[in-house]
Amino acid sequence: MDTLSFFYLVCFGVGLLFTTISAFAADIFGGHDAHVDLSTGSHAEAGYGSHDMPGFSPLSPTTMATFITAFGGLGLVFSRLESTRSVWVSAPLAVLGGLLIAVVVFVLFQQVFRHTQSSSEGKVLELVGGIATVITPIPANGVGEIAYVQTGSRYSAPAREESGATVGTGKTVVITRVVGTQFYVALVV
């Protein structure tokens, strides 16, 4: 076995070994998250939109292991073929093939994470213009609490009246804006 074939074999073996160990280690060590709920009784969601949602990184260990495994495997294949036996042909083809396969794996995992991590909770910006009910009175220039329904679920949030007026319990209001976790509302006349 020549040096180049040995190098491709090592890359293939290391990538395959990493993938196998990762699969078993994730099952053994992963999935046991501790969860502490420090609820304040109100809820507002802010952050990434669906187009900027964090998910699967292009430089994740999975895509790097995929590249190394594909590079090694394709390098072995290309170095055995008569037309691509030269290192100047087999290495670039192995790199391109490894990159292509890593990109495909990245796109597939990105789609999986996008669908599995998407939330049934609505986006805060969709709330502006929506109707809510005051469940804790809003004092003049103070904070009360509203309840609203979005995507079939009922939520509550701290709220201020837009002009600083008092709003009693049970009144219907329209959400005018959301700043951080603070909702601003106006009385529906």
N, C-alpha and C positions, 0 to 999 in steps of 0.2 A: 504494500500500500504506500503510495507516494505521500509527500507532506501535505499537498493540497487536499487530497481526499481525506486524510486524517483530520485536517482542520475543519472541513465540512462535517465530518462525522462527529467531531467534538461539539461543534455548534448545534447540530441536530440533537445530539444526546443531552446536552445541557438544557436546551429549550424544552425538550420532551420531559426531562427529569423535573425541571422547575414547574411545568404545567401539572404534572402528576402530583408532586408534593403540594402545590397550591390547592389543587382540588380536594385532597384529603385533609390538609391543614385547615381549610376554610370550613369543612364539615366538623372538624374537631374543635377548633378554637373560635370560629365565627358564630354569629347569630345569637349570642347571649348578652344582649345589650341591657344595661341597667337603665331604668327609667324613673325619673323623679318628676312628679307633676306639682308645680307650684302655681296653681291656678288662682287668678284674682277674680274669677267670675265673669270676666269680660273677654272678648276675643276680637282681634283684628289681624288680618293677614297682609303682609307687605313683603316685597322682595322681588325675586326674579319672575319675569313673565315666562310663558312656556318656551319662548325662543331663546332665552338666556339661562335656562334652568341648568344648575350644575348637574353633572352626571359623570359620564365615562370619559376619562382623559386620553388624548392621543398618545401621551407618553406614560401610560399606566404600565404596571408590570405585565399585565396580560398582553397588551399590544407589543411590548418589547420582546416577551417570550415568544409570541407568535412570529415576529420578524426573525428572531434568531433560529427558531425551529424551521421555518420555511426557507430561510437562507441556507441553512445546513443541508436540508433535504433536497432542495433544488440544485444546490451546488454539487451534491453527490450525483444527481441525475445528469446534469449538464457536463460534469467532468468525465462521465462514462460514455457519452455520445461522441461519435467520431467527428461530427461537424462543430461541436462546441467544447472539445477536449482542452483547448488552450486556456490558460488562466485568464488571459485577456478577453476571452469570450465568456467563459463559464462564470467568473466572478461578477461582472456587471449584470449578466442575466439573472444570477442568483439574488443579487441586491435588488434589482427591479422586481423580480417575482416575490421576494420577501416583503418588499414595501407594499406591493399590490395586495398581497394576502393580508398583511397587517391592517391596511386601510379598510379592506372588506370586513375584517373582524371588528375594527373600531366602529364602522358605520352600523353593523348589526347590533353590537352591544349598546351603542348610543340610542338606537331605536328602542331596544328593550328597556333601557333605563328611562327613557323619555315616557314610555307608556306605563311602566310600573311605578314611577315616582310621581306621576301627575296626580293631582289631588282633586277630590270631589269638591273641595272648598273653592268658592269663587274668588275672583281677584278683587282687591279693594277698589280699584278704579271703576269697576262695573257697578259699584254701590251708589256712586254719585247720581242723584236724580231719583233714587229709590225711596220707597215709603218705609217708615219705621214707626214704632209706638213707644212713647215714653213710659218706662216702667219704674223709674225712680225720678221724682221731680227734679227739674233743672232750675236751680235758683238763679236770681239775677246775677249775671257775670260769674256764674259758678258752673259746676259740673254735675250732671245727673247721669242717667243711664237709659239707653234705648234698646229695643229689641227689633230685629229685622230678620226677614227670611230671604235666604239666597240659596240657590241650587237645591231647594227642598229641605234645607236645614235651618233651624232657628238659632240665631246668634244674638249675643248682647255685647254692648260696647259703651264706654264712657262717652258722653256727649255734652256739647255746649250749644246754646242757642246762638245763632250767627250774629244777631244784633245785641246780645247780652240780656234779652228779656227773660222773664220767668215763664216756664212751661210746666203745667201740672201733669200728674200721672194719668195715663190713658189717652193723652192727646196724640193725634196723628201728625207726624212731621215728615219733611222731605230732607234727605241727606244732601247737603250742598257741597261739602268737601270733606276730605280726610287728611289730617296732618299727623303723621306718625300713627299712634294708636288712638288719637283724639278725633271724634266725629263732630262735625259742625252741622247743625240742623236748622231748619226754618219751619215755623208753624204752618200747617196747611189750613187755608181759610175756606 
